[in-house]
Amino acid sequence: MINLHSAFERALPAAKAGVIAGVVPVVGGRVAAAKAAPRASAACAEPDCDLSYGGGPVEHSPHVYLLLWGPNWNATSPDYQYLTGFYAGLGASPDDTWSTITSQYGDGSGVPAFGTSVFKGAWKDTTAPPNPVTPDDLAAEADGFVSSQHVGDVADAQIVIASQSGTCFSDGFAGSCGQVSITGYCGWHSMTINGVPFTSLPYQLDASTRCGEDFVNSAGTADGHSASATRSAMSLCPPAHLRCRACGATTPVPA
């Protein structure tokens, strides 16, 4: 349990979110795709073409830091247990064969490597999020966390900011302020201007079935958590260089 108020305030004046990528639309929704990058060769036809590499660095030893933003998070709640369990399983062999598929995307000097869990742990920031939360606020929270907790592996880190239930957002979360909307997004990822990769993971249950509740399982209340939490696997390549952080796909890509 930590209090990032001071670190957040110090980071806020200069904080800025970079390109927002990997946007997860509401169930049944779509995100307009950007113009595709030119391909080096036209000797393929979709869907059989490789992803276009944009020239940016790729995380070779991915690590996930789960930052629970808000005093209402409870370590004994089903949501907390679900999220920590989900992230703890990523990268662990032989059980995880899902996130490890990103090993096929390299940057010339290496590829994402797995074998053990990528999860570095969960931290609860007892500070209440602003009202509303902006992308730059999220960037400040990520920067503040990295500086105050002395995160030394920023090039391989992903700060997943999970905001507490009821948080209001300025940019269209489908469950903003705890009110369900038929449009909007469920999550996205970006990188601060200081080079800190981060994911915005609003409280998915605030958007009910619009963000995946009961989408996979008949009583899958927490299904939305895992659906949008996939941003961590899709963010191994900085969006400043790769339009979508899925290591080269054009952005945004509907999930």
C-alpha positions as CSV (number, residue, x, y, z in Angstrom):
1,M,0.0,0.0,0.0
2,I,1.5,3.4,-1.1
3,N,0.4,7.0,-1.4
4,L,1.5,8.5,-4.7
5,H,-0.1,11.9,-4.1
6,S,3.2,13.8,-3.9
7,A,4.8,11.9,-6.7
8,F,1.7,12.4,-8.9
9,E,1.7,16.1,-8.2
10,R,5.4,16.4,-9.0
11,A,5.0,14.6,-12.3
12,L,1.7,16.2,-13.4
13,P,3.0,19.6,-14.8
14,A,5.2,17.9,-17.4
15,A,3.2,14.7,-17.8
16,K,1.9,13.8,-21.2
17,A,0.5,10.6,-22.7
18,G,1.9,9.6,-26.0
19,V,0.1,7.9,-28.9
20,I,-3.0,6.0,-27.5
21,A,-3.0,2.6,-29.1
22,G,-4.5,-0.9,-28.8
23,V,-7.9,0.6,-28.0
24,V,-10.4,-2.0,-26.8
25,P,-13.9,-1.0,-28.1
26,V,-17.1,-2.0,-26.4
27,V,-18.6,-5.3,-27.3
28,G,-20.0,-5.0,-30.8
29,G,-18.2,-1.8,-31.4
30,R,-15.3,-0.9,-33.7
31,V,-12.4,1.5,-33.7
32,A,-11.6,3.3,-37.0
33,A,-8.4,2.0,-38.4
34,A,-5.6,4.3,-39.4
35,K,-4.2,4.2,-42.9
36,A,-2.0,1.1,-43.3
37,A,1.7,1.6,-43.6
38,P,3.2,0.8,-47.0
39,R,4.5,-2.8,-47.3
40,A,8.0,-3.6,-48.5
41,S,6.5,-6.3,-50.7
42,A,3.1,-6.7,-52.3
43,A,3.7,-10.5,-52.6
44,C,1.0,-11.3,-50.1
45,A,-2.7,-10.9,-49.7
46,E,-4.6,-10.4,-46.4
47,P,-5.0,-12.2,-44.1
48,D,-1.8,-13.9,-45.0
49,C,0.5,-10.8,-44.7
50,D,3.0,-10.2,-41.9
51,L,2.6,-7.3,-39.5
52,S,4.5,-4.2,-40.7
53,Y,7.4,-3.3,-38.4
54,G,7.6,0.4,-37.6
55,G,11.1,0.5,-36.4
56,G,10.7,0.9,-32.6
57,P,12.2,-1.1,-29.7
58,V,10.6,-4.2,-28.4
59,E,10.5,-5.3,-24.7
60,H,12.8,-8.3,-24.5
61,S,12.2,-9.2,-20.8
62,P,8.6,-8.1,-20.2
63,H,7.5,-7.2,-16.7
64,V,4.1,-6.2,-15.5
65,Y,3.5,-3.9,-12.5
66,L,-0.2,-3.7,-11.4
67,L,-1.0,-0.3,-9.9
68,L,-4.5,-0.2,-8.3
69,W,-5.5,3.4,-8.2
70,G,-7.9,4.5,-5.4
71,P,-8.6,3.8,-1.8
72,N,-11.6,1.5,-2.5
73,W,-9.5,-1.4,-3.8
74,N,-9.6,-4.3,-1.4
75,A,-7.0,-7.1,-1.5
76,T,-9.6,-9.6,-0.5
77,S,-12.1,-8.7,-3.2
78,P,-12.8,-11.1,-6.1
79,D,-11.6,-8.3,-8.6
80,Y,-8.2,-8.0,-6.9
81,Q,-7.8,-11.8,-6.8
82,Y,-8.8,-12.1,-10.4
83,L,-6.4,-9.5,-11.7
84,T,-3.4,-10.6,-9.7
85,G,-4.1,-14.2,-10.6
86,F,-4.4,-13.3,-14.3
87,Y,-1.1,-11.4,-14.4
88,A,0.7,-13.9,-12.3
89,G,0.0,-16.5,-15.0
90,L,1.4,-14.5,-17.9
91,G,4.7,-15.7,-19.3
92,A,4.8,-18.8,-17.1
93,S,5.8,-22.0,-18.9
94,P,4.3,-24.4,-19.8
95,D,0.8,-23.1,-18.9
96,D,0.9,-19.8,-20.7
97,T,0.9,-20.3,-24.5
98,W,-1.1,-17.2,-25.1
99,S,1.1,-14.1,-24.3
100,T,4.2,-16.1,-25.5
101,I,3.0,-15.8,-29.1
102,T,4.5,-12.2,-29.0
103,S,7.9,-13.9,-29.2
104,Q,7.5,-13.9,-33.0
105,Y,7.9,-10.1,-33.1
106,G,11.4,-8.8,-32.7
107,D,13.2,-5.5,-33.2
108,G,16.5,-6.6,-34.7
109,S,18.3,-7.0,-31.4
110,G,16.0,-9.6,-29.8
111,V,12.5,-10.8,-29.1
112,P,10.2,-10.9,-26.0
113,A,11.4,-13.9,-23.9
114,F,9.3,-15.8,-21.5
115,G,9.6,-18.8,-19.2
116,T,8.6,-17.5,-15.8
117,S,5.9,-15.1,-14.7
118,V,6.2,-11.5,-16.0
119,F,4.2,-10.3,-12.9
120,K,6.3,-8.1,-10.6
121,G,3.5,-7.5,-8.1
122,A,0.6,-5.3,-7.2
123,W,0.6,-1.9,-5.5
124,K,-2.4,0.0,-4.2
125,D,-2.2,3.8,-4.4
126,T,-4.5,5.1,-1.7
127,T,-4.9,8.4,-3.4
128,A,-8.3,9.0,-5.0
129,P,-8.1,9.5,-8.8
130,P,-8.9,13.0,-10.1
131,N,-12.4,13.8,-11.4
132,P,-12.3,13.3,-14.3
133,V,-9.1,11.3,-15.1
134,T,-7.4,12.4,-18.3
135,P,-4.8,10.5,-20.4
136,D,-2.2,12.9,-19.0
137,D,-3.3,12.2,-15.4
138,L,-2.7,8.5,-16.2
139,A,0.8,9.4,-17.6
140,A,1.5,11.3,-14.4
141,E,0.5,8.4,-12.2
142,A,2.7,6.0,-14.2
143,D,5.7,8.4,-14.1
144,G,5.1,9.0,-10.3
145,F,5.0,5.3,-9.6
146,V,8.2,4.6,-11.5
147,S,10.1,7.5,-9.8
148,S,8.8,6.8,-6.3
149,Q,9.2,3.1,-6.4
150,H,12.6,3.2,-8.2
151,V,11.5,1.0,-11.1
152,G,14.8,0.2,-12.8
153,D,13.6,-1.8,-15.8
154,V,11.5,0.8,-17.6
155,A,12.5,-0.4,-21.0
156,D,10.9,-3.8,-20.2
157,A,8.1,-2.6,-17.9
158,Q,4.4,-2.2,-18.3
159,I,2.6,-0.2,-15.7
160,V,-1.0,-1.4,-15.6
161,I,-3.1,1.3,-13.9
162,A,-6.4,-0.3,-12.7
163,S,-8.7,2.5,-11.6
164,Q,-11.2,1.9,-8.8
165,S,-15.0,1.6,-9.4
166,G,-16.8,4.8,-10.0
167,T,-13.8,6.7,-11.5
168,C,-14.8,9.3,-14.1
169,F,-12.8,9.6,-17.3
170,S,-12.6,12.4,-19.8
171,D,-12.0,10.4,-22.9
172,G,-15.0,8.0,-23.3
173,F,-14.7,4.9,-21.1
174,A,-18.0,3.1,-21.5
175,G,-18.5,2.9,-17.7
176,S,-17.3,6.3,-16.7
177,C,-18.5,7.5,-13.3
178,G,-20.2,4.1,-12.9
179,Q,-22.7,4.8,-15.7
180,V,-23.0,2.3,-18.5
181,S,-22.8,3.8,-22.1
182,I,-23.5,1.9,-25.3
183,T,-20.4,3.5,-26.9
184,G,-16.9,4.2,-25.9
185,Y,-13.9,2.1,-25.0
186,C,-12.9,-0.5,-22.4
187,G,-9.1,0.1,-22.2
188,W,-6.0,1.2,-24.1
189,H,-2.2,1.5,-23.7
190,S,0.3,4.2,-24.3
191,M,3.7,5.5,-23.2
192,T,4.6,8.7,-21.3
193,I,6.9,11.3,-22.9
194,N,9.4,10.1,-20.4
195,G,9.3,6.6,-22.0
196,V,7.2,4.8,-19.4
197,P,4.9,2.2,-21.0
198,F,1.5,2.1,-19.3
199,T,-2.0,0.6,-19.7
200,S,-5.3,2.3,-18.7
201,L,-7.5,-0.4,-17.3
202,P,-10.7,1.2,-15.9
203,Y,-12.9,-0.8,-13.6
204,Q,-14.5,-3.1,-16.3
205,L,-17.6,-4.0,-14.3
206,D,-18.7,-0.4,-14.3
207,A,-19.4,-0.9,-18.0
208,S,-21.3,-4.2,-17.4
209,T,-21.7,-6.3,-20.5
210,R,-20.4,-3.5,-22.7
211,C,-16.9,-4.4,-21.6
212,G,-17.2,-8.2,-21.6
213,E,-19.1,-9.2,-18.4
214,D,-20.5,-12.7,-19.0
215,F,-19.0,-12.6,-22.5
216,V,-16.9,-15.8,-22.2
217,N,-18.5,-17.7,-19.3
218,S,-22.2,-18.1,-18.4
219,A,-21.5,-16.5,-15.0
220,G,-18.4,-14.7,-16.0
221,T,-18.8,-11.5,-14.1
222,A,-15.1,-10.9,-14.3
223,D,-14.7,-11.8,-17.9
224,G,-14.2,-8.1,-18.8
225,H,-11.1,-7.9,-16.6
226,S,-9.2,-10.4,-18.7
227,A,-10.5,-9.2,-22.0
228,S,-9.1,-5.7,-21.5
229,A,-6.1,-6.8,-19.4
230,T,-4.8,-8.3,-22.6
231,R,-3.4,-4.8,-23.3
232,S,-0.3,-5.8,-21.4
233,A,0.5,-8.4,-24.0
234,M,-0.3,-6.0,-26.8
235,S,2.1,-3.4,-25.5
236,L,5.5,-4.8,-25.9
237,C,6.4,-2.2,-28.5
238,P,6.3,1.6,-27.8
239,P,3.4,3.3,-29.7
240,A,5.7,6.2,-30.5
241,H,7.4,4.0,-33.0
242,L,4.8,1.3,-33.8
243,R,1.3,2.6,-34.4
244,C,-0.1,-0.4,-32.6
245,R,2.0,-1.9,-29.8
246,A,1.3,-5.3,-31.2
247,C,4.8,-4.9,-32.7
248,G,3.9,-3.2,-35.9
249,A,0.2,-3.5,-36.8
250,T,-1.5,-0.3,-37.8
251,T,-3.5,1.4,-35.2
252,P,-6.0,1.1,-33.6
253,V,-6.8,-2.6,-33.9
254,P,-10.2,-3.7,-32.5
255,A,-9.7,-6.4,-29.9
